[in-house]
Amino acid sequence: MYHPRLKGSSYEAGKHYASILYKNGFRFPKATEEKLAFGAACHPILAEFDPDMVKEIQGFAEGCHSTFAEVSSFLLSIGVFEPAGQCSIFAAFNGKETIIGRNYDMLFNLKKTTEASLVCLQGKNKYIGHSDCFIGKVDGINEHGLFVGITSVPHQEVKYGLNFYFAVRYILENCCTVEEGINVLKRFPSSTANNYLLADSTGKMAVVEVTLQEVRVRFPENDYIHCTNHHESDHVTESWNWSKSKERFDTLDKQLKENVQKIDLLMAQAIMSETKGHVCLNLKEYQFGTLFSIAANLNTLEIHRAEGQPNRVKYIDDKRLVEAVHKAK
C-alpha cells in the first residue's frame, strides 16, 4: 500500500504524485475507444461539478506523461462498464464517540495499487483517504471528524455522469457534517449505483442509497447503521449475492445490535476481522476479498488500518491526520 502526502494546489498535487509514480516505472494504461468516448461526454459534467478536480487530473496527466483525455476517461468509466469493489461498512455511536469500521473488498491482484493518502490541499479540508486508483477515493475521514465510504451496488444501464470516486473526494474536501454530505449526494450526477455511509463526530449517521434514477436516505433505527452491496429497499437476488452481501449485512447487524453501547476501536477491529459471516471476505474461486480494513474514532481522529485481510494482518495506527491538524493549529 502506498502512503502519499499531497499538498499545495490541486494541479501541483496531481503533478507531484504522478511524477513520483512515473519515476518508479508507472505508465498510465491506455483507455479503450468506448471509455474515451464515455469520458469525453462526461468531461463537461465534471468541470461543472468540481473544476478543481479537473485541474488535479490535468496535473496528474502531465506528471505521468499521459493526456487529460486518457486519465479522465479511465477514472470516469470505473464502475460503469465493469463491477467495482464489494465492501462492508458500519458506524456506531456508543453514547460518547462515533466509531466506524470499513473493509474494502476487491480483486486480490489490485492490492499492490491501494493507497492511504494524507491530502492537505489549499482551501480544502485535510483528510486521510483510501483508494486503489490514483486520484479518486473510496472512503476517508476529514479533519472535522466526517467519514464517508462507498459500497457498490449492481446496475444495468450506462448513463453519462460521475462515479463514486468524485463524490467521496468532494464530500471529504468540502463538507463538515453528515447533513452537508447528504445534500451533495442529492445533487450529484451519478453514473453508478452505490451506498454511501456517512457519519460524523456528533453521532449523526446515514446511508444514502444512490441509483441512476433516484437518491434514498436511510437513517439508523438505533445508534448504528451499516451497508454492504445491496440497497436495503431492494430484493437481494442470487446473482447480486455472489460476494455474500446479505450474509455480511446480517452478521454486522447482529454484532452491532449486541455491542453498540460498548463499542470501541478494538471491538470494531474484531467485527471487521470476522470470517464466519464473511465480513472479512476471502472468495478464492474469484480471487477476490478484503484488501484493507479500517477502524476509526471520529471524535479523536484515531485511524487504525490493516493493510491486508484483518484476520491475518495487524491494525497499525495512522497518526498523519492528527499531526497535520495539530501542525495547522
N, C-alpha and C positions, 0 to 999 in steps of 0.2 A: 504494500500500500504506500502510495506517495503522500507526503505531508507538506504541500507547498504553502507558502505565505505570500499573499498577494496584497499589494498596496498601491497607492497613487491613483491616477485617473483610470477609468475603465479601459481606455486604449493602452495605457502603459502596462497595466496589469496583464492584459491579454498578450501583448507582445513579449513581455518579460518571461512569462511562463512558457509560451510556445518556443521561445529561443532556447530555453534550458532543455526542453524536450528534444528539440531538433539537434542540439549539440550531443545529446546522448543517443542519437540514432533513430529518433522517431520520425516517420514520414507519414503525412496525412493520407488516409485512404481515399481512393477515387470514388466519387458518388456515381451511381447509375444514372442513365438519362431520365428514368422515371423519377428518381429522387431530385435531380436537378430541376426538372420541370415543376415538381411539387414545391420545392424550395423557392423558386422564382415567384410562384403565385402567393407564397406566404410572406415573402420579404416585406411588402408594404404593411402587412398586419403587425409584424414585429417592430417595424420602425415607428408605428403609431403607438403601440403598447409600451415599448421600452427602448427609446433611442440610445440610451447608454449601453444596452446590451449589443446593439449594432456596432458601436464603437469598439467594444471589447472583442467582438468577433473579427472586426477589421484588423485590430492589433494582433490577434492570435494568428490570423491568416498570414500576415506579413512575417511574424516571428518564425513560423514553420514553413515559409516559402511555398505557401499554397495560395488559393484565391478565396475571396469572400464568398463567392457562389458555392465553391466546394465545401467550405467549412459550415456555412449556414444551412445549406441543403442537407448535409449529413445530420446536423443537430436537429433540425426541424422535422425530419422524417422518422426519427426514432420513436418506436411505439405505434407508428401509423401503419406500417407495412409488415411488421413482424411483432411477435409477443415481446413484452417488456418484463421487468422483474416481478416476481411473486413474493410478497413480503407480509410481515406481521408487525403490527404497531399497537401500543396501548398508551394511555395516560391515566394516572390515578392521583387523587388528592386525598392525603391522609389526615386532613384537618389542619395541617400547618404548611405542608410543602407539596408541590406538584412533581411527581416522578414519571418519567417516560421510559419505555422500552421499545426498541426497534431492531428487527432483524431484516437485513437486505438479502434476498434470495435471487440468484441469477445463475447463469451457466458458469461452471467451475473455471473454464478457461479464461474468463474475464476478471478473475481475482487479481491478476497482476496489474490491471489498469485502474483499480479502485483508488480513490483519493479521499483524504481528510484534510480539507483546506481551511486555513485561517484567512479570512477575507476582510480587509480593512480599507475599503475604497473611499476616496474623497467624497464627503457629503452623504455617506450611506451608513447604515447600521453595521457594526462589527459583528462577525458571526463565524462559527465553525460549520462548514457544510460538507456533506458527503456525496460522492458520485462515482460513476465508472466511466465518465465521459467529459473530460477536459473542463468545459465551461459551465454546463448545466448542473443542477443539484437535485438529488432525490430526497434530501432531508437536511435539516440543520437547526441550530439554536443560536439566537442572536443575543446581543448584549442586554436586551430588555427582558430576557427570560421567555421569549416566544419561540415555540417549537412548531415546525411544520414538516410532515413527512408524507410520502405518497405510497399507495399500493395500486397496481394496475388492475383493470377490470376488462374482460373481453368486449370487443365491439366489432361490428362487421363493416361499417361504412368507411369511406375515405372522405374527409372533409378538410378544406383549407382552414388553417388556424395555427395555433401554437400548442406545443405539448407541455407536459408537466415540468420539464426542466426549467422553463422560463417562468412559470407561475411560482415555483418554490423559490427561485432566486429573487424574484420581485418582492415577495412577501418578507423574506429574511432581510432584505436590504432597506425596505421602506415601511414596515409595519411594526407596531409595538404590542398589539393586543390581538386576541382571537377575533373579536368583532371586526377589526380592521382587515384581518386576513380573509374573513368570510366575504366582506364587501368586495375585495379584489377578485375573489373567485366567482362572484355573481356576475361580474362583467368580463371575465376572462374568456377570450375567443378560443375555446379548447378544440383541439383536433384529436384528442384521445379521451377514453373513459377512465376515470380514476376515483379512488378515495383519497381525500386529503384529511389527515388528522391534524388538528390544531389544538395547542394547549399553551397556557401561559402561567406565570408565577402566582396569579391571584386564585388559581383553581378553576378558571374558566376552561372549557374544552368542548370540542365538537368534531364530528366527521362530516365533511362536505362531499356528497356523492355527485360527481360530475359525469354526465353523459354528453353525447354530441348534440342532444336536443334540450337538456334542462339541467338545473342545479337544485339538489335537495340537501337540506341541512338536518343532520341528526344530532340531537343533544343527549347527554347522559341521563339515565333514569336514576342512577345512584351517583357515587363520586368517582366513577371510572367510565372510560369509553375505549373501544378498540375496533380494529378493522383488519381484514385480510384481503382476499382478492375477489370479492363479490360485493354487490350492493345489498344491504340488508332488506331493502324493499323488493328485491327481485328473487325469483325462484332459482335455486342453485341446481344446475344440471350436471350430469356426469362429465360432459365434455369440458365444463368450466372447472371441475373439481380435480383435475389431474394433479394439481400441486397441493392437494389436501386442504383447500381453503376452508371448507366447512369444519373439518376436524380441528384445524388451528384456531379458528374463531371460537369454537366451543371450549377448547382447552383454556384459552385466555380468559373466557368468561367465567369458567369455574374457578380458576386460580385467583382472579381479581375479586370475585364475589366473596371468597373466603378470607382474603388478606388485605383488602383495600385500606382498612383503618390503621394497619401497622406496616404498610409497605415502605421500603427504603431502597437504597441502591443495591444492596446485597440481595434482597428479595427479588428485585427487578432482574438482576443478572440470573438468578436461579430460574425464574419464569421463562426467560428468553433462551435458556440452555436446555429446556425440557425437550426430550426426544420422543417419548411415547405418544404424545399428542401432536408431534411433527412441528412444533413451534420452531425448534432448531431443525431445519429441513435438510434431508440428505436423500435425494432421489437418484440413486446410482444409475438406474436404467436410462435416465435423461441427462446424466452428468450435470445435475442441477441441484443447488442447495444454498445454504446460508454462506455468504461471502464475508460479511462482517455484522457485528451486533453492537448496539449502543444502549447504555443505561445512563440516565442523566437526571440531575436535580435542577429544576428550572429556577429555583429560588437562590441557590448558591452558585449556579453555573458549573457545577461539577459534571464532567463528562467522562465516563468510563467506556472504553471501546475494546472489543475483542476483534482482532484482525484475522478472522477465520471463523470456523464453527465454534460457538461459545462453549460447547460441551467438551472441547478439546484444547482451546486456547484461552489463556488468562486475559481478563479485562485489565487494561492499562489506563491510568489517569491521564487525560489530556488537559494540561493547565494553560494552554496558549490563549484561550479566550479570556479567562480571568486575568492573566498577566497583561493582555492588551487593554482591557478595561481599566485596570489599576494604573497602567502607564499613562493612559489618556487623561485620567483624573489628576 
